[in-house]
Amino acid sequence: MDSSTPSSLGAPSGWRHARHQPSLPEVSRSIAVRPGSKWRRMAAFLGPGYLVAVGYMDPGNWATSLAGGSKYGYALLSVALISNIMAIILQALCARLAIATGRDLAQACRDAYPKPVSWVLWALAELAICATDLAEVIGTAIGLNLLFGLPLEIGVLVTALDVFLILYLQNLGFRWVEAFVIALLGVIAVCFGIQIALADPDWGGAIRGFAPTTEIVTNPDMLYLALGILGATVMPHNLYLHSGIVQTRAYGDTLHEKREALRYATLDSTIALMFALTINASLLILAAAAFHKAGRTDIAEIGEAYTLLQPLLGAAIAPTLFGIALLCCGLNSTVTATMAGQIVMEGFINFKLAPWARRLITRGLAIIPAAAVTIAYGESGTARLLILSQVVLSLQLPFAVIPLVTLTASKAKMGEMVTPRWMTALAAIIAAIIVALNVKLLVDFVIG
């Protein structure tokens, strides 16, 4: 085996299986970290964080942000902020796990737990990825419908063609994948920037919205939407994804090199997730300024929001920008969900599948329910299906967060790069909050 692979990095002795292949072996250690200035070395680590950030602004987030902004104005911006802080800390743990051990979260779980447990965790992770893909199918189909008038039923089927885009990008190299994602994120940012300028929000009210209020907890309807925003923000497949794609950097084998890699990788993901917060907050601010201010507090469907933007903002370009941003979010999420699926399948059960085959299977599983619902119920059915996909994600989330926190706290597994106790305590509190709130979201959904 080539000495540059993580298998030879002298991983801590706490791992039971020392011969695991790296995450995404075709691109592992493929991006050089060349000697030079601090800025040059830091630039080599920029990229993975933005792939992770995509999952925090996918179409599943749109429904909760639109509903929250239209119904409660700027009040739920604090929930978006708190959720994002949680995500930053958890993603920092993902980078620490990958760099310290040369393993992604799926491989680490397979090493640490008995086979039956690993298989259950794998099944739950696959369920979460299918739910994520379901949201992407619906979001992309709605985007195609809004921009080009393509019927939803046809749009759902057209989304299967994205496999060719992914294959093309992967053949060009991993840096091209990152460049594609970052370019689309730039388009999304420009679209929202123009729309917010047209909406002319109350910036004083928006700033006050970032401060939590007791009403979020005491008002059951507001709490439900807040839990939906949390469930749509802290997504399980992103934890597997980040711990895999960090290993695309050839950061070296020494403790000093690994610590430097961790520092730069954490900085990359933190900046990227702050960008994701900006996009999510922009969507909520847009809904508050355009709909809540006009008395339209019942907006929850993406298509309805698109239709109302032009008369409320007085600009014909507003709904077009909204549709472009939605389509870009769907395409971006498609790329990252495919990579997350590959990491999960190879990590948990050591089963390798060609990316195109993996993509077609996952997308096929998502297209079937999406097509059935759009044919039977139309757009109102897709809105309910989006909410259902977020509930499925909330169910799986604890099974990714708890292993991440416990594994990175183990000195036997992490060696000298074990998570500091203060950070472990903070992550444990976050995990407990996520578990409690997501269980409540699930219970409320079932009872409701």
N, C-alpha and C positions, 0 to 999 in steps of 0.2 A: 504494500500500500504506500502511496506517495506520502512523504513525510510532512507535506503541507496540509494534510487533512486533519480535522479536529480529532480524529480517532487516536492520533499519536501525540496529542497535546499534554499528556500526563494528567488527565482528568482525575479529580479526587477519588479516593478509593471507595467511597460510599456507593458508587454505581455498580450494579450487579452485572451489566452487560457492557463490556468495554469495547466491543468491536462494532458498534453501530455506525452506519454510514451517516454522513452529515445531511442536514436538511437540504432539499432541492439540490441533490448531488451534481446536477449538470451545471450549476452556477456557483457552487460553494467555493469560496475563496477566489472568485474570478475577478474581483475588482481590487487592484493593487493599492496599497497604502504606502506610497513612496516616501523616502526620506526627504526632508525639506523643512520649510517653515511650519510653525504651528497652524497657520491659516490653511496652508496647502494640505496638511494632514487632516485637518478638521473637514475640509471640503470633500475629502474622499468618503467621509461617512454620511454626507448629506444625501438623502434619497429614501431610505427605508421608512423613515418617520412619516413621509407624505403618503406612502402606500398604506400605512396603518391609518392615517388620518381620514382616508377615503371612507372607511367603515363607519366613521363618526358623523358622516353627512350623507349617507345613502338614502334612497327614497323612503325607507322605513322611518327616518327621522322627520321627513316632511309632514306627514300626517299629524304627528304629535305637536310639532312646532306651529303648524298652521292653526290647529285647534286651540292650543294654549294661547297664542297671540291674539286670535280673534275673540276668544271668550274672556280672557283676563288681562288683556293689554300687555304691559311690560312686566307684570308681577312674577312670571315664571322664568325670567332671565337668570334669577339667582339659582334656580335648579339646574339650568344649563351650565352655569359656572361651576357649581359644586360637582356635578357629574364629570365635567372635564378635568377638574383637579384629581378626582378619583382615577380617571383614565390615565393621567400623566404618571401617577405613582405606580399603577399596575404595569404600565408599559416599561417603566424604568426597571421593574423587577424582571420582566421578560428579557430585556437586554442583558441584565446581570446574569441570569440563568444561562443564556446562550453563550456569552463570552467566557464565563467561568468554566463551563463544562463541555462546550462544543456540541450541546444537545438542544433541540427545541423542546417546548413544553410537552408535546405528544410523546417524544422519545423518553423524556425524563419520567413521565408517568408510567410508561411501559417498563422502564428500568426499576422503578420504585415499588410498583404494586403487583400483586398476583395477576396471572393472566385473565381470570374471569373479570376482575375489576377493570383491567385495561380495556377489555372488549366492551364492557358497559360504557365506560367513558368515551370510547371510540364511537359507539352507536349514538350517544347523546351529542357528541361533537358533529357527527354527520347530520343529525337532525337539525342542529342549529345552522349548519351551512346551507341545508336545503331551505330552511326558513328565510335565511338571508337572501338566497338566490330567488326565492319567491317574490320578495319585496323588489328585487332588481328587475325581474321580469315585468312585474306590474308597472313599476316606475318608468322603465324604458318604453313599454307599450303605450302608456299614457302620453309620454313625451312625443313619440312618433305620431300619435293621434292628434295632439294639440298643434304640432308644427306642420304636419303634412296631410292631416285628415285621414290617416290610415286607420281603418276600423280596429278596435281593440283586439278582436279575435285574431285578425291577421297580424297585428303588431306583436302579440304574444308569441306567435310562431316564428316571426322574423328574428326575434331575439336569439334564436338558436344559432343564427349565422355568426354571432360574435366569436365563435370558436376559431374562425379563420383569422380574425384580428389578433387574437391572443397568440396563435401559432406564429403569425408573421412577426410579432414583436419579440417573442422568445427566440426566434431564429436570428434576429438582429443582435441580441445581447441584452443582459439585464439592465444596463444603463439606459437602453432605449425604452424599456418598460417604464422605468422611473421617469424618464423625460416625457413620455406620453401622458402619464398620470399627472405630473406637475403642470404640463401645458393645459390639460383640461381643468385642473384646479384654478389656474389663472383665468380661464374663460368664465368659470363659475363666479369667481370673485368680482370680475368686471361687471357681469350681469347683475349681481346683487347690489354692487355699488351704485350703478345707474338707477336701479329701481328704488333704492332707499332715498337717493337724491330727489327723485320724482315724488316719493311719498311724503317727504318733509316731516319726519317724526318729531315728537317732543323729546329732545335729547335729555332734558332734565329728568323727565319721567323714566327714560330708558336707563339712565345712570342709577336712579333710585331703585329700579327693578333688579339690579344686581345684589341688593341687600335683602337677605331672607326675611320673611315675615311669618308670624305665628299663624296667619290665615291659611297658609299652604298646608299646615297640618290639621287645623280645626275645620276647614271646609272640605267635606268629603269629595266633591266634584273636582276641586282644585288639586287635592291630593292624588286623585286618580290620574289626572293629566300629568302631574309632576312625576308620578311613578312611570308613566308611559315614556316621558322624556328620558328618565334614567335608564329604563330598559332598552330604549332605542340608541342610547349613547354608549353605554359600557357593553360592547358586544363580544361574545366569547371567541368567535373565530379570529378576532384581531390579536388575541393573546398568543394563539398558536402561530399566526402569521409573523408577528414581529420577532418572536424567538427563532424563527427560521430564516428570515431574510437578512437579519443582522449578520449572519454567517457568510453572506456573499462578500464581505470585506476580508482581505488577507491581512489581518491586523497583527500577526506574529504570535509567538509562543510564550514569551516571558511574562512574568507577573506585571512588570512595568508596562509592557505593550498592551496587555489585556486591560489594565486599569485605565490607560489612556483611551483605548477603544470604548470602554464603558462610559467614560466621561463624554466623549464625542457622540456616541450613539444616543445617550440620554438627552444631550442637548438637541440633537436632531429631532427626536420624537417629541420633546417638549415644545419646541418651536412649531412643529407641524401640527400638534394638537391645539396649540393656541390659535393657529390659523383655522382649524376645524371649528373651534369655538366661535371665531369671528363669523364664519359662514352660518352656523346654526343660530347664533344670536341675530344675524342679519335677517334670516328667514322669520324668526319670531317678531323682530322689530317691524319688518314689512307687514306681517299679518296684523300687528297691533295698530300701526299707523294707517293702513289702508282699510281694514275691515272693522276693527274694534271702534275706532274713532267715528266710523260711519254708521255704527249701530248694528253692523252685521256680525253678531257674536256667535253665529251657528255654523261658521265655515269649518269644514273638516275634510272635504274631498278636494283633491288636487285640481281636478278639472273645473270645479266650481270656482276655486280661487283664480284660476287662469281666466275664466270668462269675466269675472268682476273687476280684474285689475285695470282694464282699459277705461271703463266708465268712471271708476273711482279715482284713478290717478290722472285721467285726462290725456294719456299719451298712447298712441297706437303701438309703440314699440314695447311697452311694458309687458304685455302677455307673451310676446315673442321671446324676450329675454328670459322670462320665467320658464318657458318651455325648453329653451336651449340649455339653461342651467340644469333642469331636471334630466334631460337626455345625457348631458355630460356626467352627472352623478351616477346614472344607471350604467353607463359604459365603464366608468372608473371602477365601480363596485364589482363589476363582472370580472375584471382583470385580477383584482385582489382576492376575490372569493375562490377563483380557480387555483391560485397558489396556496391559499389556506387549505383547500380540499386535498391538494397533493401532500402537503406537510402532515395533515391529520392522518391520512390513509397510510402513508409510508411510516410515520412515526409510531402509531399505535399498534398496527398489525403487520408492519414490514411487508406490505403488499404494494408492488409498484405497478402503475398503470400509466400508459401514454397520456400526456396532458390533453390531447384532443379527445381521447376516449373518456377520460375522467370528466371533461367538460360536458360532453354530450349526455352522459349518464345523469350528472347532477342537474343540468338544465332541463333534461327530459322529465325528471321527477318534479321540477318546479313548474314546467309548462302545463302538465296534466291538470292540476287543480286550478291554475290560473285561467286556462282556456275554458274549463268547465264552468267556473264562476262567471267569467265575462260573458259567455254565451247565455247562461241562465239568468243572470241578474244585471248585467251591464256594469256601468261605472260605480253604482252604489254598492254592488257586491265586491268590487275590487277594494273599496275603502275599508270594508269590514275584514277583508282578507289581509290587508296590510296590518291592521291592528292584531289579528290573530298571529301573524308572523312574529310580531314583537313579543307576544305572550309566550310563544314557543321559545324564543331567545331567552326570555327571563327565566324559564324553567331550567335551561341548560347552564346558565351563567355561573351559579355556585360551584358546579362540577369542574369548572376551569379555574375559577379564582382561588378556591381553597387549596387545591394542589400547588398552584403557583406560589402562594404565600408560605405554605409549609415546606416545600422543597427548597426555596431560596433561603429559608431560615436555618437549614441544616448545615452545620460546619463539615460533617462527614461527606456531604455531597458537593458543597461549594468551596471547601478549602479556605484559602486566605481571602477569597472574595465573598464570603458569607455576608448576607445582608446585615447591616448594623441593627442592634436591638431596637433603637428608636424607630427605625423605618419599618421593621417587622411589626412592632406594636401598632404603628399607624396603619399599615396595610391590613392587619388583622381587624382593626376597627372598621376600616372601609369594607372589608369582606363581610363582616357581620351586618353592617348597614345594608349592603347590596342584597345579601341573602334575605334579611327581614323584609325589606321593601319589595323585592321581587316576589317573595312568597305571598305577600299581601296583594300585590297586583294580580297574581294568578288566582288567589282565592276570590278576590272581587270580581274577576272576569267570570269565574265559574258560577258564583252566586248570582251575579248580574245576568 
